[in-house]
Amino acid sequence: MDYKVPPGWLLDDYLEERGYSEDAFAKMCGLPAKQISQIAEGKAPIDAGIAETFEKILGVRAHIWLNLETAYRA
């Protein structure tokens, strides 16, 4: 089966791997916890600024987040 998953699924994996809650991660990013929750659920998009923030905190390159986002929304 060929299907796309929201980049938030990958985000959830990284948060779990590092032991971060969504609330703690939101604080690290300077974003509302609700926005991180919506990104994780695929309801809110990851834009360039958010992707850069994720890169700084998680080490996953911004272009990867943006590529995943583009593929999911297409």
Secondary structure as GFF3:
##gff-version 3
##sequence-region A 1 74
A	DSSP	alpha_helix	7	18	.	.	.	ID=ss1
A	DSSP	alpha_helix	22	29	.	.	.	ID=ss2
A	DSSP	alpha_helix	33	41	.	.	.	ID=ss3
A	DSSP	alpha_helix	48	58	.	.	.	ID=ss4
A	DSSP	alpha_helix	62	73	.	.	.	ID=ss5
###
